[in-house]
Amino acid sequence: MNAHSPTAPTQNPQPSLPRVDEPNDEQRRRAVRAIASAARDAEDCAMLLDALGLDPEEGRTNLPSQRDQ
C-alpha cells in the first residue's frame, strides 16, 4: 500500500477521549460556589455559569430550619 491509498492506515488517528460521567449534584453545587467566589462581579458570574451549563440555584445549600423558641 502507498501513503495515498484510501485503504492505507492513517498516520495520525484521532485520539480517543476517556469517557466522562456527568457531575453529580454535590460536584455541581461546589462548581457553582467556586465560580461565584472567583467571579469579578454578578455579570461575570452569570456569564461563566451559563457557559458551563450551570444554574445559580444549584449552588444553594439547604440549611435546616431554626427551631421555634
Secondary structure, DSSP 4 states (H G I P E B T S, - for coil): --TT-TTSPPSSPPPPPPP-PPP-HHHHHHHHHHHHHH-SSHHHHHHHHHHTT--GGGG---PPPPPP-
